[in-house]
Amino acid sequence: MNFIPSDTCNPDFPYMTDSLGRPVPNDQNSLTVGSDGPTLLEDIHQIDKIAHFDRERIPERVVHAKGAGAFGYFKPYQCMAKYTMADFLQVPNRITKVFVRFSTVIGSKGSADTVRDPRGFAVKFYTNQGIYDLVGNDLPVFFIRDSIKFPDVIHSLKPSPDNNLKDPERFWDFISLTPESTHMIVWLYSDRGTIKDYAHIDGFGVNTYVWVNKNSERFYIKYHWKTMQGIETITRQEAEALAGSDPDIAVRNLHEHIKNGDFPKYELCVQIMAPEEVEHLSFDPLDDTKTWPEDQFPLYKVGMMTLNKNPENFFAEVEQSAFCPGNIVPGIEFSADKMLQGRSFSYLDTQRYRIGPNFAQLPVNRSVSPVNNNQRDGSMTYEINPEPVNYSPNSLNHNQPLPADITVPKPVFAKGYIARTPIVKTDDYTQAGERYRSLSPADKQHLAENIAVELAQCRRDIIERVLSNFAKASKDWANNVMYAMQKCSK
């Protein structure tokens, strides 16, 4: 193929390039060490793609724009030193202050709380060793398993760029060509996708993290927040009615619960997996389109979170709150989960763009432990640091700041060819089918109808691809959607 310079976009040129016109031979897989190794910073295409995506909206968040927040505290039940040296998990009943932001994902700031959407469930721990952000959703899985596709799935869900109108055909076109999303669809298009109260949802870390103890023993971790109020959902019809009559119902309910002393509580549980167990599994535990079977990896109760204080100023404390999966503390590490690897860059990048390079100095984002480094200046500098020596090494300030005197775990050895390759164990349908079969007859009917009202608006080839994916998970699911679509057309 011949690349011809042009001053304008050429609609007849079919090949993908990056923003500088360089050819892109693979846009579906991030650059990793081997098929299941960590993502590399030298993946300039992914960084170009995501960094541009992070800057597509100003000033509101590109995703998770509509939300509510609350302060509270977390207390562990017991010492977790066997699994992690994270300071806030070492002493039973030690209080760690938290700030939580709940949100919808796709809609703008003025959108309704009840629309079908994953809900963000982000927790900021103000620990004695810095900020730890556990940034998840109210559903345990996601649409895609590689962060390089994140701009694409969000683009398909956002309004069309030509007319600024949401078009279900765009989303279902993407889904029909992305079989790994099948499991997420079972969750999102059940009644778990429509809620009216943040106190009555569970939360999930979604991605796989690593805990490491002082002996450098590492464990894969999946996070679960279990609501103590019980899960409550609403039907599509009620969600649509409330979107018109009370679009801020979830924001209002959270504020009223806390104002009235009815403090929401959530129990933190984890699933724990030893790395040597991975090779014996039929799925990849670092794949965020998968859950871990609880009969093999039971939930381990860690502690309780209580939300007991409303923000005093919504903009200062909720809008300016900045959550980043890259904010981890000693004892917690990243796995090679390809979504987590990309998120660890993207969230920090988008917060620097949205709020500025000094977002961590704002009160809601500020660490309760001392901050001491050589960073200076930048837009909206909040902290005044009078120390004139802002470089290392130095002799004028006794070489301060000194290296932190903490336990550093032994490094992890990674090997493999540097290439854009998918994971080996995909299996896009088994868990989707299992989840479908676990639903009650009424929930199966709602799932089919919720899908049908959108899918019926799509081209025939898109419908056929979607139903083919569903049938690979469960023929009954595909048949129920076809039947529901027939009723839509009458």
N, C-alpha and C positions, 0 to 999 in steps of 0.2 A: 504494500500500500504506500502511496506517496502523500507526504504531508506538505501542503501548500499554504504558505503564510497568507493570512487574510485579516482585514481590519474588522470584519464582522463575523458573526456566527454563520456557518454555512449549513443550512438545513439538509442539504443533500450529502453531507459528509457523515458517514455512519459510525465512525470509530471513536472510542472514548479517549479523551486526553485529560490531563490535570489542568489546573487554572493557568498554567504557563504554556499550554499546548503540547506538553510532553505525552507521548502515547502511554496508555494504561492497559497492559495486557490482562490484568486480573484485578477486578474490583470487588470480589466476593470474599477474599481471605486476607487477613492481616499478615504481616511479615513476622514469622515466629521462628524460634529455634526448634526445628522438628515440627511434627504435626500437633504436638501437645505441649510445646514449650512456651516460654514467656514471649510477649510481643516486644519488638525492638524499637528503640527511639529513632533508628535510622529509616523507619517506614515513612518516608517523606510524603507518600501519596495519602496514607491514612491521616497523618497530621494535617496536611493541606485540606483534606476533605472535612475533617471534624472541626478544625479551627475555623474554617469558613462557615460551617453550620452553626457553631457557637455564636457567631456574630450576625446571624440573620435577622434578629429582632432587637430593637432598642425602644425603651429601656427595660421592658418586662422580660421575664425569663422566656427562653425559647420554648421550653417545656416546663410543666408544673407552675404555670403562671398564677392560677387561682388556688388559694390555700388559706389555711388557718394555723395558728400556732399557740403553744402553751408551754409554760415552765413547770418543772417538777423535780423529782429526785428518783434515783435508782439505788436499791440496796441488794447486794448479793446474799444468797442464803448461806453460802459456805465458801471456804477458800478454794480457788480453782488453780492453785499452783501446780498441780499435777499436769495440767494441760497448757497453762499460759502464765507468763510472768507479768501480764498486764496489771499495773498497780491497782486499778479500781476494782479488780476481781480477787484481791488477796485476803481481805478482812471481812468476815461475815458482818452484815448490817452496817458497814461503813456507807455513809450517805455521799453520793456523787450527784451534783446538780446536773439537770438535763434541760434541754430545750427541744421540743418536738414540733415539726411542721408537717401537717397533712395537706394533701393537694390532689387536684385532678392533673392529668398529664397533658392532654392535647389542647383544651380550650384556652382562650385568652382570659385576662383578669375579670372580664364581665360575664363569663360563661356560667352556666348553671351547675350546681353541685351534684345534681342527680344524673347527669348524662352517663351513658355507658363509657367506661374508661377505667384503666387501672388507677388506683389511688397511691400517691406517694406517701410513704411512712418513713420519715427521716428523723433520726435521733442524734442530737449533739450532746456528747458526754464531756463535761468540764472536769477532766481528771487532773490529778497531781503531777502527771507527766505530759500534759498538753491536751489538746482537743482531739477527741476521737469521734468521727462521724460514721454512724451506721445508717447508710442511705439505701432504703429498700422500697417495696411496694406492698399493697394489701393482697396480692396474688403471688403464689410461690414460684412462678415461671415467667419467661418473657418470650417475645415474638422471635427473636434471633439469637444466635449463639456467638456471633463475631461482631465486635463494635464497629467495624468498618461499614456495616450495613445500617447503623443506627440513623444516620441522616435520611436514608431511603425509607425506612419504615415510618419515621415521623413525617416525612414529606407526603407519603401516601395517605396519612391520616389528617394532615392539615388541609385547609382550603386550597383549591386549585389556584396556581399563580396567575392564571389568565383572568379569572372572574371573582376570586376570593370567596368561592362557595365550596362547601364540603361536598364531595362526590363519592358515594360508597363504591362506585365502580373502580375508582383509582385504588382504594384500599384493598378491595377483593382481588383486583388484578395482581397486586403485589403478593397477597397471601396465597393466591393460586399458584404462584411461581416460587413460593418459599415453603416447602413442605415442613420445615422445622417449626413453623408457627402453629401447626395443627393442635398441639397440646395447649398452647395459650388460648386458642379460640374456644376450647371446651370450657375453660375457666371464665374468660371474659364475657362470653355470650350466654352464660348461665346467669341466674339472678345475682351471682357474686359480683357481676359487673355494674350493678346499679344499687346505690346505697343512699341514705339520707342522714347518717350519723357516724361521725368518726370514732365515737366511743364504742361502737359495735362492729368493729372490723379487726381482723388479725393483721399482723405485719410479718414480712419476710425479708431477709437479707438478699434473697434471690441468687446472688453470686456465691461462690465458694471462697471462703477465706482460709487462712492458716493461723493456727495458734501455735506458739513455740514456748517451751518452758526453759528454765535456767540450765537444763542439761542438753539444750539444743535439740530436744525431741519435738518433732513437728506433727501436727494433726490437722486434717481437713475439717472445716467447720461450716455448717449451715445454720443460720440464725432464724428463729421463729419468735414472734411476739404473739402471745395468746391473750385476747381480750377477756377480762374477768366479768364483763357485762354481758357476754354472749354475742354471737354473730347475728345481725339482723340485715336482711336485704329487702328490696322492693321490686315489684314487677316492672316491666317496660312501660306499661300503661300508667302506673303511678309515677314513675320517673318522669315521663313526658308531661304529666299534669303538674307535678311540682316544679318542673323547669319553668313553667309559665306563671304559676301562682306564688311560688316561694323559692326562687332560684338560689338563695343563700342559706338554705335550711341547715346544711351540715356545718357551715361556719357558725351560724347562730346557735345550733344545738351544743357545740363544743363550748362556746362562751357561756351559755346558760348553765350547763352542767357544773362548770367550775365556779361560776358566780354563786350558785345555790349550794355549794359545798358537796355536790355529788361528784367526787373526784374520780375520773376514769383511771383504771388500773390495768396494766398489761404485764403478764409474766413472760420473762425472757427464758427461752429454752434453746438448746443447741443440739444438733446432731453431730456426732464425732466419728471420724473415720481415720484409721491409720493409713498412711500412704501405701503400705504394702498390700492393702486390701483391694486397691484399684484394679489390678490386673485380673482379678477374679470376677469382676462385675460385667454384666451384659451391656452396661451403658457407661458413658463417660461422666464421672461425678463433677467434672469441671464445666459441664455443659449446662447453661442456665435455662435451657428448654426442658430440663429434666428435674424431677424431685427424687429424693432418696427414700427408698421404702422404709417406713417406720418400724416394720417388723425386723428388719436387718439393722437399722440404725435408729434406735429409740430416742425419743426426746428426753434430754437431760435438763432438769430444771435448774436455772442459774440464779435468778433473782426476780425482784418485782419493781416495776416502775409506776409511780403515781404522779399524775398531773394535777397540780393544786393551785396554780397561779396563772391568771390571764395576763397577756401583755398589757403594758400601760400605754404604749403608743404603737399602733399597728405597723406604720411604715418603718419606724426605727428598729423594731424588734422582729417583725415578721417579714416584711418586704426586703429588709437589708440582711436578713439571716442568709448565710452562705454555707451550704453543705457540700462536702467533697469526699467521695470514697477514698481519695488519696490521703485524707487526714487520718493516719493511723498512729498508734502509740507502741512503744516497746512491748513485745509479747504478742503482737498481731501483725501478720504479714499478708501480702497478696499471694494468691495462687496464680497459676497460669491460665485461669479462666479468661477467655479472650474478650468477653464483655467487660469484666472487671479491669483488665489491663487497659483497655481503651477509656473506660470511665475515669480511671485514676488520673489520666491526663485531661480529659475533656471537661470535667466539672471544675477543676482548678482554673483551667483556661477560660471557661465561660464566666466564672465569678470575677476574675481579673478584668474581663471585658465589661461585665454588667455593672460592677460596683467600683472597680479600680484596683490597682496593685496593692493597696493597703486595706483591703476589706477585712483582713484578720485583726485590724486595730479597732474596729467598731465594737461597742460594748457587747452586743449579742454574740459576736464571733470571737471575742477576746479570750485567750487562755487565762485560767485562774492561777496557773503556775508562771514563774518569771519568763519573760521573752528577752533573749540577749543574743544578738548576732550583729553582723556588719552591714545589714541592709539599711539604706537611708533614702529619704526623700520620696519622690513619686507623687502623683496626683492624690489630693485629699489626705496628706499625712496627718495622722491624728495624735500620735505619740511624739513628744519632743525628747530626743536623745542628745544630750550635750557632749557626749564623748567624741573627741575629734579624731581618734584613731579608728578608722573603719575598714581595716584590712588585716589579713593574717597571711604569713606570720608577721609579728611585730615585736619590737623591744621597748617602744615608748609606753606601752600599756601592759608590760609584763606578759606579753603574748596572749592576753585575754581578748575574747572569750576562749577559755580552755576547752579541750575536748571533754565531753560528758563522761563522767565516771559511772558507767552502767555496764551491765552484762550484755555482751554482744554475741548472739548465737553463731555457731559455726555456719559458714556460707553453704548454700545449696549448689550442687554441681549440675549444670545444664549442658546438654550436647545435642547435636542434630544439625541437619542441613538447614541453612537459612533460606526459606522459601515460603511462598503463599500457598499453604496447603490446608484443606479442611481436616477436622478431627477424624479419627479412624472410625470410632463407634458413634454413628449418627442415630439410627433407629428412630425415625421421626413419628412413628405411629403407635407403638405398643403402649406407652404411658397415656397417650391421648385416649386410646380405646379403653384402658382400665379406668380412667377417670370418668368417661362417658357411662360405662356400665355400673359405676358406683352411684350414679344419680337416681333419684326416685322417678317414677313414671311422670309425675307432674313436672319435675325439673327437666326431664328429657324433652317434654313437650314445649316448655318455655324456651329451652335452648334452641330447638328447631325453629320455633316461630320467630325468635329474636334474630336469627340468622336470615331466615327466609324474607323478612320485610326489606332487608338490604340487598340480599343476593338476587332477588327477583328483578332488581333494577339494572342488572349487569348484562353484558353481552353473553351470548350462548357459550362461546368458547371458554370464558372465564368461569361461568357456572359449571361447566363440565370438568374443568380442572379442579375446582374446589370440591365438588362432589366426589371426584376420584380420590382426592386426598382423604376425605372423610371416610370413604368406603374402606380404605386401607386400614383405618383405625377401627371402624365398626360399620358394617353394612347397614345395620339398623339405624345408625345415626344418619347416614346418607339418605336412606329411604324416608326417614321422618322429615328431613329438610325438603326433599322433593315433594312430599305430600303437603307440607306447609306452604311451599311455593305455589302449588296448584290452587290452594285455597286463597292465596293472595291475589291471584289473577282472576278470580271469579267476581 
